Amino acid sequence: MQSALGSFEDRPRLVERLGYQGFWAWEDIQGAPLGYLASDDESLPPAFDRWLDSRDAQRPFLATLLTSATHHPYRLSKSAKARAERSGARTGSDQQRYARLVEAEDAMLGALDQLLARRGLKKNTIIVVVGDHGEGFGANGVKQHDNNFYEEGLRVPLVMAGPGVPVSIVEDNTSLLDIVPTVLSILGHTLEAPASQALLGASILGPAKEHKKSYFACYYDEYCYGYVEGSTKLVVSKGRTTAWYFDLVNDPSEDVSRSLTAKLRATLPEMFQVINGHLSPEPRLLPPLRSNYGEWRCEEDRGCRHPNSPSGRFFSAKDK
């Protein structure tokens, strides 16, 4: 379930491909709109609570709650505004409101934790909290996240808690690709070599290994590519015509772009081979949605729609 518009990027189609049996978005949950995409994330715990009521309590479950409030234009929900007023926290700039929204996410996670405890589910539930991107506010000349290759855009929270999760801090670079192998290892599953290779990531709870490359690419084609390996971040930008690297230990604020060494330049073909392997095939018509997600309809020649979908954005530009 997600607090954002489900019609955004035809999300029900993706959810079906990922194998989820159910899908709830803003159109179903009806949280308070906070922008052209987001609604308040405080609406997620009650929706999750209702979903838990509907499931077979004897069966294990996997549920994903996707938040949205921390996105531009960084509008505060009523509870986030009230919390800021009580504490005297500032809300005048985009960055300050973003910080208040992050605090609201923390409160929302607390509500989920209490919900699981109240239902007696904490003792046998693994909780994974992860971000999909950071956010920029102009410190490096970049705002938001679509084309932000700086650490402010790439570094995300990754916290795991629950039975079998050791109390530890992983110092090495990790990737979102490591989540599934890590959870499987906590559950006691040993992966055969073909499966392990297909997942691309590796458990972060195993013995320390050599530094591995964590690849990234910008949202817009040809804008940027690169990888982080240890303390080295290599960046290729502007149609693959410019390349440099940052030393993240000696230059953590990424102020000094350094010319590639011969050793780093030799890694470019492998990097492009990996990244090109993730590119989408030629555009084609999307298939209709075949799963039963309640009121959602995804036809072959149009995007996904719901009877409660707004006709346009939640807010117009003049409401900014």
N, C-alpha and C positions, 0 to 999 in steps of 0.2 A: 504494500500500500504506500501511497505517496501523497504528500500534501499539495503538490503542484498539479497543474492541469494535466489530466491524462491524455488529452488530445495533442499535447506538445510532443513533437517528434513521433507521433503515432505509437506511444508507449505500449498500448496493449499488445501490439504485434511483437515487440521485443520480449515482453513478459511471457507471451505464449512460447516463443522460441526457447526461452530459458527454462521452460517446463513448469511454471507456476500454475497451480490449480485454480487460483483466485486472483482477482485484481481489483483494488479499490483506489480511486484517485480523488482529487478535489470534487469532481462531479458527483461522486458518491458520498464523500464525507462532509462536504459543504462547510469547510472551515472559513474563517474570516479572510477575505482577499487582502494581500499586502503589496501587490504589484501586478505586472502583466503576466507573471508566471506563478508567483508564490502565494501561499496562504499561511496562516499561523500553524506552526508545528505542534502547538499545544493540543491540536485536534487529533493528533495521531494516537496517543495513549488510550483515550476512550474508544476510538475505532478498533484498536488492537484488542481491547478488553471485550468488545462485542464479538469480534472474530473468535477469540478464545472460547466464548460461550457456545459458539456454533460448531466447534470441532469435536471429534471423538477424543475424549480426555485420555483414553488408553493408548493412543497412537502418538509416536514422536512427531514433531513438526519442525519445519524450517520457515521462518517468517522474515521478511525484509521490510523495514520501514525507511523510506527515502524522504529526507527533509528538504526544504526549499527556501525557508525564510531568510537565510543568509545571503541570498542572491540580490543583485541590483534590482530595484532602487533602494534596498536596505530600509524598508519601512518597519516600524516597530508594532508588534501586536499590543493590545490593551494591557496584558499582563507584563510584557517587557517594558512598556512605558511606566507602569506603576512601580515596577522594581527599580528602574532608573531614578524615578522621583524620590523613592524612599531612601536610596543610597546616595543621592546627589551626584550620580554618575553622569558624565556629559553625553549629549546626543546631538550636538550641533553639526558635526561633519559626517560624511559617509563612513569614514573609518571609525568614528566613535559609535555610530549606530550599529555598524558591523560587530564591534566588540560587545555591545549590549545584546545583539542577536545571538552571538556565540554563548553568552551567559544564559540566554533563554534556552538554548539547546541543552546546556548542562542541567538546567532545572527540568527540562522535558525527560532527559535520561534518568534523573532521580525519580520522576513519576513512574517511568517504566520499571525501574528497579523495585519500587514499592509495590507495583502491581504484581510483578512476578513473585515477590515475597508473600504477598497476601494470598496468592493462589497456591503457595507451596511449590512453585516451579523453579526457584533459584537453585535448589540442591541438585537438579539434574538438567540445567539449561546452560549452554555456553553462549555468552554474549560477546558479540564482536562489534565494536564501534569504529567506524572508518570514514574518512573524508575522501571525496573523489577529486578534489582540487583545493588549492589555497586561493588567495585573492590579493590583488595588487591595488595600491592606492596612490601610485605615481612616484614612489620612492626611487624606483629604477626606470622611470619613464613609461611604465606600463600600468594600465588599470584593468581591473577584473581578472579573468583567468584564461580566456580563449587562446591567447597567444603569449602567455606568460611562462617563459622557460626559466625564470629565476627561482630561487629556492622558495620565495614567498608563494609561488604558484604551484610548485611541485611537491613540497613537503606537506604531508597530511597527517592527521591523527590516526593512530592504529592501536587500539587497546582491546585486549581480550581478557575475559574474566569468567570463572565458572569452574566446575569440577575438572580436575586434571590439568588445569592451567597453572604452571609454576609462577611464583612471584619473582619476576626478573625484568630487567631492562635489556633489550636487544640493541647493542650499540652500532652494529653494522647496517649498511643500506639494505632496506627491504622494499618490496613492491606489492601492489595490490594482488599481483599474480600469486603471491606466496600465501594468501589467506586460505584457499581451499586445501592445499597440501598440509598447512599447519593444523587446520581443524580436523582433517582426516587423521593426522598423527595423534592428536589429542584423543580421538575416539578409538585409537588402537588399530587403525587400518594401515597395513603395509602395502604400498603401491608397487606393482610390477613395473619393470623398466619402460614398456611402451606407454603405460598410463602416466607415469611420472614425466616422461618426455612430452606427452601431449598437453599436460597442464602447464608446462613452461616454468612455473614457479617451483619453490622448494620450501619445506618446513623451516621456519625461523627458530624453532626450538631445538634443533639438532646440534651436533658439535659444530664449532666454528669452521668455516670453509674459506677458501680463497675468495677474494672480492669478486663479485660477479657484476656484469653490466646490467643496469636497469635502464631500458630504453624509454624515450618519450617523443612525442610529436605534437605540434600545435594543431588547433582545431581547423585552421584554414590551410588548404593544400599548399605545399611548397614554402610555407612561412618559416617553419623551424623544425629541426629534428635533432636528436642527440642521445646521449646516454650519460649516466653517472656510474663511475667505477671507483670505489674507495673514496678518495677526496678529490678526484678529477672529474670535472664536468665538461664534456665536449659538446659544442653547439654548432650546428650547421644551419644557416639562414639564407633567406632571399633566393629561392630557386636553386638551392644547393651550390651557390657561387661563393659564399663566404663561410669560413670556419675558424673557430678559436676555442680556447678552453679556459676554465677557471680553476684555480687552486682553492678549494673550499676550506682548507685548514688555515692557510696563511692569508686568505682573502675571503672571509666568510660573507662579507657584504657584496661580493662579486663586482668590485669596482674596476678590476684590472683584467682586461681580456688579453690572453697570451697567445702567441702564434703557435700553431701545432708543431710538435716535434715530428720527426720522421716516423717514430714508432706509433704515435697517435694517428698520423695520416694513413698509415698502413691498415688501420682498423676501419676506415670508411667503407670499403666494399662490403665487409661483413655487416656493418650497421645498416646499410641500405638494403641488403638482402633480407635482413630480419624485418625491417619496417615495410618494405615492399610486399612482404608476405602477408601483411595484415590489411593491405588496401582492398577496398570493396571491388567486386567485379563490375562489369559494365552496368549502367543503370537499367533496371527492368521494372515491370509492373509488380507491385507488392501483392502477395496472395491475400484473399479474404481471411478474416479472423475466424477460425473454426471452433475454438474453445468457447465455452459458455461463461462469459464474464458478466453476467447479468444484463444490463442495458447497453453494453458496449457493442457497437457495430463497426466493422472495418471492411468496406467493400473494396473490390479490386481496383476501381478507377477513382477512388477518393480516400481521404484520410479517415482516421478513426473518429467516431462521433458518439455522443451520449445525449439523451434528451435534456440533461441539465447543463450541457456545454454552453458557455457564454457565447454570444454572437461575435464578440471581438475580444479585446484585451479586458482584463479586470478594470484597468484604469486607462484613461487616455493620457497623451503626453502632457496636457495642461494640468493634470492632477499631480505631476511630479512634485 
